[in-house]
Amino acid sequence: MDNFDLKKYLTEGRLLKEATVPNFKDGYEIIDYLDNIPEFEKYKNEDASYDDQYYLIPTDIFTKVTGWTEEDVKNIDDNLEPYMGTITWTNTNPNQYQENTVSVTGGA
């Protein structure tokens, strides 16, 4: 601990980063979290239920608002309970209408 440099730690944003990516146990917790972000309201599918897609948010807007990266999204998804929803980062794919988006689905 003698070599710990708080200024460097804060400059790299690691403290802020560690504090800003919450842990979620299922897709519904993510949906509840995103429901409280006004910038995402227009990206919500109000007709969604169960395992439907609740959100489809452009990645640039998602990152600007949350600060989360593609790696963060993958880590969140990897830690969700099995069959209890997903959060997925989709990069450019010319065969998909969902290119460059983050999608969130509910669970079974």
A tleap script that builds the chain and sets N, CA, C and O, in Angstrom:
source leaprc.protein.ff14SB
mol = sequence {
  NMET ASP ASN PHE ASP LEU LYS LYS TYR LEU
  THR GLU GLY ARG LEU LEU LYS GLU ALA THR
  VAL PRO ASN PHE LYS ASP GLY TYR GLU ILE
  ILE ASP TYR LEU ASP ASN ILE PRO GLU PHE
  GLU LYS TYR LYS ASN GLU ASP ALA SER TYR
  ASP ASP GLN TYR TYR LEU ILE PRO THR ASP
  ILE PHE THR LYS VAL THR GLY TRP THR GLU
  GLU ASP VAL LYS ASN ILE ASP ASP ASN LEU
  GLU PRO TYR MET GLY THR ILE THR TRP THR
  ASN THR ASN PRO ASN GLN TYR GLN GLU ASN
  THR VAL SER VAL THR GLY GLY CALA
}
set mol.1.N position { 0.817 -1.191 0.000 }
set mol.1.CA position { 0.000 0.000 0.000 }
set mol.1.C position { 0.865 1.262 0.000 }
set mol.1.O position { 0.355 2.354 -0.248 }
set mol.2.N position { 2.151 1.130 0.271 }
set mol.2.CA position { 3.032 2.287 0.289 }
set mol.2.C position { 3.138 2.949 -1.086 }
set mol.2.O position { 3.381 4.152 -1.172 }
set mol.3.N position { 2.961 2.185 -2.151 }
set mol.3.CA position { 3.115 2.712 -3.505 }
set mol.3.C position { 1.785 3.157 -4.109 }
set mol.3.O position { 1.742 3.484 -5.296 }
set mol.4.N position { 0.727 3.181 -3.355 }
set mol.4.CA position { -0.591 3.563 -3.868 }
set mol.4.C position { -0.611 5.057 -4.175 }
set mol.4.O position { -0.272 5.878 -3.323 }
set mol.5.N position { -1.009 5.402 -5.391 }
set mol.5.CA position { -1.055 6.785 -5.844 }
set mol.5.C position { -2.522 7.157 -6.086 }
set mol.5.O position { -3.071 6.865 -7.148 }
set mol.6.N position { -3.150 7.800 -5.104 }
set mol.6.CA position { -4.565 8.153 -5.197 }
set mol.6.C position { -4.830 9.065 -6.387 }
set mol.6.O position { -5.820 8.888 -7.096 }
set mol.7.N position { -3.960 10.030 -6.609 }
set mol.7.CA position { -4.155 10.960 -7.727 }
set mol.7.C position { -4.173 10.207 -9.057 }
set mol.7.O position { -5.026 10.474 -9.903 }
set mol.8.N position { -3.246 9.274 -9.251 }
set mol.8.CA position { -3.214 8.480 -10.481 }
set mol.8.C position { -4.469 7.614 -10.578 }
set mol.8.O position { -5.056 7.493 -11.653 }
set mol.9.N position { -4.876 7.019 -9.477 }
set mol.9.CA position { -6.065 6.156 -9.431 }
set mol.9.C position { -7.310 6.941 -9.847 }
set mol.9.O position { -8.126 6.451 -10.628 }
set mol.10.N position { -7.450 8.148 -9.326 }
set mol.10.CA position { -8.601 8.977 -9.664 }
set mol.10.C position { -8.516 9.507 -11.097 }
set mol.10.O position { -9.527 9.595 -11.794 }
set mol.11.N position { -7.302 9.858 -11.531 }
set mol.11.CA position { -7.104 10.356 -12.893 }
set mol.11.C position { -7.476 9.295 -13.916 }
set mol.11.O position { -8.065 9.609 -14.951 }
set mol.12.N position { -7.144 8.062 -13.640 }
set mol.12.CA position { -7.483 6.972 -14.558 }
set mol.12.C position { -8.972 6.661 -14.526 }
set mol.12.O position { -9.469 5.917 -15.371 }
set mol.13.N position { -9.680 7.219 -13.570 }
set mol.13.CA position { -11.120 7.018 -13.490 }
set mol.13.C position { -11.528 5.679 -12.927 }
set mol.13.O position { -12.696 5.303 -13.028 }
set mol.14.N position { -10.609 4.954 -12.342 }
set mol.14.CA position { -10.938 3.615 -11.863 }
set mol.14.C position { -11.888 3.654 -10.685 }
set mol.14.O position { -12.772 2.804 -10.584 }
set mol.15.N position { -11.735 4.599 -9.807 }
set mol.15.CA position { -12.637 4.687 -8.658 }
set mol.15.C position { -14.050 4.999 -9.132 }
set mol.15.O position { -15.011 4.364 -8.699 }
set mol.16.N position { -14.171 5.978 -10.020 }
set mol.16.CA position { -15.467 6.339 -10.557 }
set mol.16.C position { -16.064 5.168 -11.332 }
set mol.16.O position { -17.246 4.863 -11.179 }
set mol.17.N position { -15.268 4.521 -12.149 }
set mol.17.CA position { -15.722 3.403 -12.973 }
set mol.17.C position { -16.242 2.267 -12.096 }
set mol.17.O position { -17.312 1.721 -12.364 }
set mol.18.N position { -15.505 1.912 -11.068 }
set mol.18.CA position { -15.909 0.816 -10.201 }
set mol.18.C position { -17.212 1.133 -9.482 }
set mol.18.O position { -17.985 0.231 -9.159 }
set mol.19.N position { -17.451 2.397 -9.235 }
set mol.19.CA position { -18.645 2.791 -8.496 }
set mol.19.C position { -19.862 2.982 -9.390 }
set mol.19.O position { -20.979 3.070 -8.882 }
set mol.20.N position { -19.678 3.049 -10.718 }
set mol.20.CA position { -20.791 3.399 -11.582 }
set mol.20.C position { -21.406 2.231 -12.338 }
set mol.20.O position { -22.418 2.426 -13.012 }
set mol.21.N position { -20.849 1.034 -12.262 }
set mol.21.CA position { -21.432 -0.119 -12.928 }
set mol.21.C position { -22.035 -1.024 -11.853 }
set mol.21.O position { -21.325 -1.787 -11.198 }
set mol.22.N position { -23.360 -0.928 -11.680 }
set mol.22.CA position { -23.996 -1.717 -10.620 }
set mol.22.C position { -24.029 -3.209 -10.952 }
set mol.22.O position { -23.818 -3.611 -12.096 }
set mol.23.N position { -24.293 -4.002 -9.946 }
set mol.23.CA position { -24.503 -5.435 -10.134 }
set mol.23.C position { -25.995 -5.675 -10.259 }
set mol.23.O position { -26.785 -5.128 -9.490 }
set mol.24.N position { -26.375 -6.484 -11.219 }
set mol.24.CA position { -27.769 -6.839 -11.428 }
set mol.24.C position { -27.897 -8.347 -11.365 }
set mol.24.O position { -27.006 -9.067 -11.816 }
set mol.25.N position { -29.008 -8.837 -10.805 }
set mol.25.CA position { -29.187 -10.292 -10.764 }
set mol.25.C position { -30.031 -10.791 -11.937 }
set mol.25.O position { -29.940 -11.960 -12.312 }
set mol.26.N position { -30.856 -9.907 -12.522 }
set mol.26.CA position { -31.677 -10.331 -13.656 }
set mol.26.C position { -32.013 -9.144 -14.554 }
set mol.26.O position { -31.739 -7.992 -14.218 }
set mol.27.N position { -32.610 -9.453 -15.699 }
set mol.27.CA position { -32.949 -8.426 -16.676 }
set mol.27.C position { -33.915 -7.387 -16.141 }
set mol.27.O position { -33.859 -6.221 -16.533 }
set mol.28.N position { -34.804 -7.806 -15.242 }
set mol.28.CA position { -35.788 -6.862 -14.711 }
set mol.28.C position { -35.139 -5.785 -13.845 }
set mol.28.O position { -35.621 -4.653 -13.803 }
set mol.29.N position { -34.058 -6.124 -13.158 }
set mol.29.CA position { -33.335 -5.101 -12.396 }
set mol.29.C position { -32.694 -4.077 -13.340 }
set mol.29.O position { -32.655 -2.884 -13.037 }
set mol.30.N position { -32.197 -4.549 -14.478 }
set mol.30.CA position { -31.628 -3.627 -15.472 }
set mol.30.C position { -32.730 -2.732 -16.026 }
set mol.30.O position { -32.545 -1.523 -16.166 }
set mol.31.N position { -33.874 -3.328 -16.339 }
set mol.31.CA position { -35.009 -2.564 -16.871 }
set mol.31.C position { -35.445 -1.496 -15.868 }
set mol.31.O position { -35.666 -0.346 -16.245 }
set mol.32.N position { -35.568 -1.870 -14.597 }
set mol.32.CA position { -35.929 -0.893 -13.566 }
set mol.32.C position { -34.910 0.240 -13.492 }
set mol.32.O position { -35.278 1.405 -13.343 }
set mol.33.N position { -33.635 -0.105 -13.595 }
set mol.33.CA position { -32.567 0.891 -13.557 }
set mol.33.C position { -32.696 1.854 -14.740 }
set mol.33.O position { -32.633 3.071 -14.568 }
set mol.34.N position { -32.877 1.296 -15.946 }
set mol.34.CA position { -32.976 2.131 -17.152 }
set mol.34.C position { -34.267 2.944 -17.173 }
set mol.34.O position { -34.303 4.030 -17.753 }
set mol.35.N position { -35.325 2.434 -16.548 }
set mol.35.CA position { -36.589 3.170 -16.467 }
set mol.35.C position { -36.422 4.514 -15.753 }
set mol.35.O position { -37.214 5.433 -15.961 }
set mol.36.N position { -35.408 4.624 -14.925 }
set mol.36.CA position { -35.167 5.853 -14.171 }
set mol.36.C position { -34.225 6.825 -14.875 }
set mol.36.O position { -33.798 7.817 -14.284 }
set mol.37.N position { -33.902 6.543 -16.132 }
set mol.37.CA position { -33.024 7.417 -16.909 }
set mol.37.C position { -33.866 8.047 -18.016 }
set mol.37.O position { -34.195 7.375 -18.994 }
set mol.38.N position { -34.218 9.316 -17.880 }
set mol.38.CA position { -35.114 9.973 -18.842 }
set mol.38.C position { -34.635 9.917 -20.293 }
set mol.38.O position { -35.456 9.857 -21.208 }
set mol.39.N position { -33.326 9.935 -20.517 }
set mol.39.CA position { -32.799 9.908 -21.884 }
set mol.39.C position { -33.145 8.616 -22.623 }
set mol.39.O position { -33.090 8.575 -23.852 }
set mol.40.N position { -33.499 7.565 -21.890 }
set mol.40.CA position { -33.781 6.274 -22.515 }
set mol.40.C position { -35.270 6.023 -22.735 }
set mol.40.O position { -35.650 5.006 -23.315 }
set mol.41.N position { -36.100 6.933 -22.281 }
set mol.41.CA position { -37.549 6.731 -22.363 }
set mol.41.C position { -38.021 6.439 -23.787 }
set mol.41.O position { -38.874 5.574 -23.988 }
set mol.42.N position { -37.479 7.145 -24.768 }
set mol.42.CA position { -37.940 6.970 -26.150 }
set mol.42.C position { -37.454 5.664 -26.773 }
set mol.42.O position { -37.907 5.295 -27.856 }
set mol.43.N position { -36.542 4.962 -26.108 }
set mol.43.CA position { -36.022 3.693 -26.630 }
set mol.43.C position { -36.700 2.482 -25.988 }
set mol.43.O position { -36.333 1.342 -26.272 }
set mol.44.N position { -37.684 2.724 -25.127 }
set mol.44.CA position { -38.357 1.629 -24.429 }
set mol.44.C position { -39.540 1.114 -25.243 }
set mol.44.O position { -40.307 1.885 -25.819 }
set mol.45.N position { -39.663 -0.200 -25.274 }
set mol.45.CA position { -40.805 -0.864 -25.894 }
set mol.45.C position { -41.870 -1.028 -24.814 }
set mol.45.O position { -41.775 -1.926 -23.978 }
set mol.46.N position { -42.868 -0.175 -24.829 }
set mol.46.CA position { -43.908 -0.182 -23.799 }
set mol.46.C position { -44.792 -1.428 -23.850 }
set mol.46.O position { -45.480 -1.741 -22.878 }
set mol.47.N position { -44.775 -2.142 -24.982 }
set mol.47.CA position { -45.603 -3.331 -25.128 }
set mol.47.C position { -44.883 -4.612 -24.718 }
set mol.47.O position { -45.455 -5.698 -24.812 }
set mol.48.N position { -43.638 -4.497 -24.265 }
set mol.48.CA position { -42.848 -5.682 -23.921 }
set mol.48.C position { -43.362 -6.352 -22.655 }
set mol.48.O position { -43.876 -5.700 -21.746 }
set mol.49.N position { -43.211 -7.674 -22.619 }
set mol.49.CA position { -43.521 -8.452 -21.415 }
set mol.49.C position { -42.653 -9.710 -21.404 }
set mol.49.O position { -42.170 -10.156 -22.445 }
set mol.50.N position { -42.468 -10.260 -20.237 }
set mol.50.CA position { -41.666 -11.473 -20.029 }
set mol.50.C position { -40.297 -11.363 -20.688 }
set mol.50.O position { -39.486 -10.524 -20.296 }
set mol.51.N position { -40.033 -12.210 -21.695 }
set mol.51.CA position { -38.697 -12.235 -22.288 }
set mol.51.C position { -38.581 -11.411 -23.569 }
set mol.51.O position { -37.693 -11.653 -24.387 }
set mol.52.N position { -39.474 -10.442 -23.742 }
set mol.52.CA position { -39.401 -9.534 -24.886 }
set mol.52.C position { -38.253 -8.549 -24.723 }
set mol.52.O position { -37.655 -8.433 -23.653 }
set mol.53.N position { -37.962 -7.842 -25.810 }
set mol.53.CA position { -36.953 -6.791 -25.782 }
set mol.53.C position { -37.599 -5.508 -25.245 }
set mol.53.O position { -38.489 -4.940 -25.878 }
set mol.54.N position { -37.142 -5.064 -24.081 }
set mol.54.CA position { -37.687 -3.866 -23.442 }
set mol.54.C position { -37.003 -2.595 -23.930 }
set mol.54.O position { -37.647 -1.555 -24.070 }
set mol.55.N position { -35.724 -2.675 -24.185 }
set mol.55.CA position { -34.956 -1.512 -24.631 }
set mol.55.C position { -34.089 -1.868 -25.826 }
set mol.55.O position { -33.559 -2.976 -25.918 }
set mol.56.N position { -33.950 -0.908 -26.746 }
set mol.56.CA position { -33.011 -0.977 -27.857 }
set mol.56.C position { -32.430 0.427 -27.996 }
set mol.56.O position { -33.053 1.319 -28.571 }
set mol.57.N position { -31.226 0.603 -27.458 }
set mol.57.CA position { -30.616 1.927 -27.316 }
set mol.57.C position { -29.346 1.996 -28.174 }
set mol.57.O position { -28.518 1.087 -28.107 }
set mol.58.N position { -29.176 3.048 -28.975 }
set mol.58.CA position { -27.923 3.203 -29.724 }
set mol.58.C position { -26.728 3.213 -28.766 }
set mol.58.O position { -26.772 3.835 -27.704 }
set mol.59.N position { -25.657 2.509 -29.162 }
set mol.59.CA position { -24.500 2.370 -28.275 }
set mol.59.C position { -23.867 3.712 -27.909 }
set mol.59.O position { -23.413 3.887 -26.778 }
set mol.60.N position { -23.828 4.656 -28.844 }
set mol.60.CA position { -23.196 5.936 -28.527 }
set mol.60.C position { -23.973 6.686 -27.442 }
set mol.60.O position { -23.376 7.293 -26.553 }
set mol.61.N position { -25.280 6.642 -27.519 }
set mol.61.CA position { -26.110 7.302 -26.498 }
set mol.61.C position { -26.015 6.542 -25.175 }
set mol.61.O position { -25.914 7.151 -24.111 }
set mol.62.N position { -26.048 5.228 -25.246 }
set mol.62.CA position { -25.956 4.399 -24.041 }
set mol.62.C position { -24.666 4.697 -23.275 }
set mol.62.O position { -24.689 4.901 -22.061 }
set mol.63.N position { -23.551 4.719 -23.990 }
set mol.63.CA position { -22.260 4.976 -23.346 }
set mol.63.C position { -22.168 6.405 -22.823 }
set mol.63.O position { -21.637 6.641 -21.738 }
set mol.64.N position { -22.685 7.356 -23.593 }
set mol.64.CA position { -22.641 8.757 -23.156 }
set mol.64.C position { -23.407 8.952 -21.848 }
set mol.64.O position { -22.957 9.682 -20.966 }
set mol.65.N position { -24.562 8.299 -21.726 }
set mol.65.CA position { -25.400 8.485 -20.540 }
set mol.65.C position { -24.918 7.651 -19.349 }
set mol.65.O position { -24.856 8.157 -18.228 }
set mol.66.N position { -24.578 6.382 -19.580 }
set mol.66.CA position { -24.210 5.499 -18.464 }
set mol.66.C position { -22.718 5.474 -18.182 }
set mol.66.O position { -22.298 5.245 -17.048 }
set mol.67.N position { -21.913 5.710 -19.221 }
set mol.67.CA position { -20.464 5.570 -19.077 }
set mol.67.C position { -20.012 4.127 -19.223 }
set mol.67.O position { -18.819 3.845 -19.113 }
set mol.68.N position { -20.937 3.209 -19.468 }
set mol.68.CA position { -20.598 1.792 -19.589 }
set mol.68.C position { -20.072 1.484 -20.976 }
set mol.68.O position { -20.529 2.048 -21.970 }
set mol.69.N position { -19.108 0.584 -21.031 }
set mol.69.CA position { -18.498 0.163 -22.288 }
set mol.69.C position { -19.068 -1.188 -22.730 }
set mol.69.O position { -19.867 -1.804 -22.025 }
set mol.70.N position { -18.645 -1.622 -23.894 }
set mol.70.CA position { -19.044 -2.947 -24.378 }
set mol.70.C position { -18.613 -4.033 -23.389 }
set mol.70.O position { -19.356 -4.983 -23.141 }
set mol.71.N position { -17.428 -3.889 -22.835 }
set mol.71.CA position { -16.928 -4.850 -21.849 }
set mol.71.C position { -17.800 -4.852 -20.590 }
set mol.71.O position { -18.084 -5.914 -20.036 }
set mol.72.N position { -18.223 -3.674 -20.139 }
set mol.72.CA position { -19.101 -3.590 -18.974 }
set mol.72.C position { -20.411 -4.331 -19.222 }
set mol.72.O position { -20.893 -5.071 -18.365 }
set mol.73.N position { -20.980 -4.118 -20.412 }
set mol.73.CA position { -22.245 -4.768 -20.764 }
set mol.73.C position { -22.071 -6.284 -20.779 }
set mol.73.O position { -22.929 -7.011 -20.279 }
set mol.74.N position { -20.975 -6.759 -21.346 }
set mol.74.CA position { -20.717 -8.201 -21.384 }
set mol.74.C position { -20.578 -8.747 -19.966 }
set mol.74.O position { -21.109 -9.816 -19.666 }
set mol.75.N position { -19.881 -8.039 -19.099 }
set mol.75.CA position { -19.711 -8.489 -17.715 }
set mol.75.C position { -21.045 -8.529 -16.976 }
set mol.75.O position { -21.311 -9.465 -16.222 }
set mol.76.N position { -21.878 -7.522 -17.189 }
set mol.76.CA position { -23.201 -7.516 -16.557 }
set mol.76.C position { -23.994 -8.728 -17.034 }
set mol.76.O position { -24.580 -9.452 -16.229 }
set mol.77.N position { -24.007 -8.942 -18.353 }
set mol.77.CA position { -24.767 -10.060 -18.918 }
set mol.77.C position { -24.247 -11.400 -18.396 }
set mol.77.O position { -25.032 -12.291 -18.073 }
set mol.78.N position { -22.928 -11.540 -18.316 }
set mol.78.CA position { -22.333 -12.792 -17.840 }
set mol.78.C position { -22.721 -13.112 -16.397 }
set mol.78.O position { -22.712 -14.274 -15.993 }
set mol.79.N position { -23.061 -12.079 -15.620 }
set mol.79.CA position { -23.374 -12.293 -14.204 }
set mol.79.C position { -24.868 -12.377 -13.898 }
set mol.79.O position { -25.254 -12.501 -12.735 }
set mol.80.N position { -25.711 -12.312 -14.929 }
set mol.80.CA position { -27.148 -12.453 -14.705 }
set mol.80.C position { -27.495 -13.913 -14.440 }
set mol.80.O position { -26.825 -14.821 -14.932 }
set mol.81.N position { -28.553 -14.129 -13.655 }
set mol.81.CA position { -29.043 -15.479 -13.414 }
set mol.81.C position { -29.442 -16.105 -14.754 }
set mol.81.O position { -30.001 -15.419 -15.610 }
set mol.82.N position { -29.165 -17.389 -14.946 }
set mol.82.CA position { -29.542 -18.054 -16.204 }
set mol.82.C position { -31.041 -17.924 -16.486 }
set mol.82.O position { -31.870 -18.076 -15.588 }
set mol.83.N position { -31.365 -17.646 -17.726 }
set mol.83.CA position { -32.752 -17.530 -18.212 }
set mol.83.C position { -33.522 -16.383 -17.574 }
set mol.83.O position { -34.753 -16.367 -17.598 }
set mol.84.N position { -32.806 -15.432 -17.007 }
set mol.84.CA position { -33.468 -14.319 -16.322 }
set mol.84.C position { -33.164 -12.988 -16.983 }
set mol.84.O position { -32.976 -11.979 -16.302 }
set mol.85.N position { -33.115 -12.982 -18.318 }
set mol.85.CA position { -32.910 -11.753 -19.059 }
set mol.85.C position { -31.509 -11.617 -19.599 }
set mol.85.O position { -30.604 -12.377 -19.255 }
set mol.86.N position { -31.353 -10.618 -20.465 }
set mol.86.CA position { -30.051 -10.360 -21.078 }
set mol.86.C position { -29.861 -8.863 -21.285 }
set mol.86.O position { -30.816 -8.088 -21.343 }
set mol.87.N position { -28.606 -8.494 -21.391 }
set mol.87.CA position { -28.229 -7.185 -21.908 }
set mol.87.C position { -27.142 -7.473 -22.930 }
set mol.87.O position { -26.150 -8.136 -22.626 }
set mol.88.N position { -27.336 -6.968 -24.148 }
set mol.88.CA position { -26.458 -7.333 -25.257 }
set mol.88.C position { -26.008 -6.100 -26.024 }
set mol.88.O position { -26.810 -5.230 -26.363 }
set mol.89.N position { -24.725 -6.045 -26.285 }
set mol.89.CA position { -24.129 -4.983 -27.105 }
set mol.89.C position { -23.938 -5.554 -28.502 }
set mol.89.O position { -23.224 -6.543 -28.669 }
set mol.90.N position { -24.563 -4.951 -29.509 }
set mol.90.CA position { -24.461 -5.434 -30.888 }
set mol.90.C position { -23.726 -4.397 -31.723 }
set mol.90.O position { -24.143 -3.244 -31.826 }
set mol.91.N position { -22.624 -4.837 -32.313 }
set mol.91.CA position { -21.867 -3.947 -33.205 }
set mol.91.C position { -22.431 -4.015 -34.617 }
set mol.91.O position { -23.420 -4.705 -34.867 }
set mol.92.N position { -21.810 -3.310 -35.519 }
set mol.92.CA position { -22.295 -3.228 -36.888 }
set mol.92.C position { -22.408 -4.615 -37.519 }
set mol.92.O position { -21.455 -5.394 -37.541 }
set mol.93.N position { -23.587 -4.886 -38.021 }
set mol.93.CA position { -23.859 -6.109 -38.762 }
set mol.93.C position { -24.857 -5.723 -39.847 }
set mol.93.O position { -26.012 -5.432 -39.535 }
set mol.94.N position { -24.447 -5.714 -41.103 }
set mol.94.CA position { -25.332 -5.226 -42.171 }
set mol.94.C position { -26.624 -6.029 -42.328 }
set mol.94.O position { -27.559 -5.563 -42.980 }
set mol.95.N position { -26.690 -7.211 -41.749 }
set mol.95.CA position { -27.883 -8.045 -41.872 }
set mol.95.C position { -28.844 -7.871 -40.701 }
set mol.95.O position { -29.853 -8.572 -40.629 }
set mol.96.N position { -28.557 -6.966 -39.801 }
set mol.96.CA position { -29.418 -6.761 -38.641 }
set mol.96.C position { -29.888 -5.317 -38.586 }
set mol.96.O position { -29.149 -4.396 -38.934 }
set mol.97.N position { -31.116 -5.134 -38.148 }
set mol.97.CA position { -31.616 -3.773 -37.942 }
set mol.97.C position { -31.135 -3.218 -36.615 }
set mol.97.O position { -31.310 -2.032 -36.336 }
set mol.98.N position { -30.533 -4.062 -35.799 }
set mol.98.CA position { -30.114 -3.660 -34.455 }
set mol.98.C position { -28.630 -3.327 -34.384 }
set mol.98.O position { -28.009 -3.539 -33.342 }
set mol.99.N position { -28.053 -2.820 -35.442 }
set mol.99.CA position { -26.622 -2.563 -35.402 }
set mol.99.C position { -26.297 -1.388 -34.484 }
set mol.99.O position { -27.043 -0.412 -34.397 }
set mol.100.N position { -25.167 -1.514 -33.808 }
set mol.100.CA position { -24.681 -0.493 -32.874 }
set mol.100.C position { -25.726 -0.142 -31.825 }
set mol.100.O position { -26.053 1.027 -31.619 }
set mol.101.N position { -26.240 -1.166 -31.170 }
set mol.101.CA position { -27.247 -0.963 -30.139 }
set mol.101.C position { -26.961 -1.797 -28.903 }
set mol.101.O position { -26.211 -2.772 -28.942 }
set mol.102.N position { -27.576 -1.389 -27.817 }
set mol.102.CA position { -27.611 -2.187 -26.590 }
set mol.102.C position { -29.066 -2.565 -26.406 }
set mol.102.O position { -29.948 -1.707 -26.391 }
set mol.103.N position { -29.308 -3.865 -26.266 }
set mol.103.CA position { -30.682 -4.322 -26.067 }
set mol.103.C position { -30.801 -4.996 -24.707 }
set mol.103.O position { -29.857 -5.621 -24.223 }
set mol.104.N position { -31.976 -4.861 -24.099 }
set mol.104.CA position { -32.244 -5.461 -22.797 }
set mol.104.C position { -33.549 -6.233 -22.900 }
set mol.104.O position { -34.569 -5.707 -23.345 }
set mol.105.N position { -33.493 -7.498 -22.478 }
set mol.105.CA position { -34.694 -8.316 -22.453 }
set mol.105.C position { -35.014 -8.729 -21.020 }
set mol.105.O position { -34.135 -8.803 -20.161 }
set mol.106.N position { -36.293 -8.995 -20.791 }
set mol.106.CA position { -36.720 -9.505 -19.496 }
set mol.106.C position { -36.389 -10.981 -19.398 }
set mol.106.O position { -35.751 -11.539 -20.291 }
set mol.107.N position { -36.813 -11.606 -18.333 }
set mol.107.CA position { -36.514 -13.020 -18.127 }
set mol.107.C position { -37.741 -13.880 -18.279 }
set mol.107.O position { -38.847 -13.396 -18.519 }
set mol.108.N position { -37.517 -15.170 -18.131 }
set mol.108.CA position { -38.605 -16.141 -18.290 }
set mol.108.C position { -39.603 -16.048 -17.151 }
set mol.108.O position { -40.582 -16.794 -17.126 }
savepdb mol mol.pdb
quit
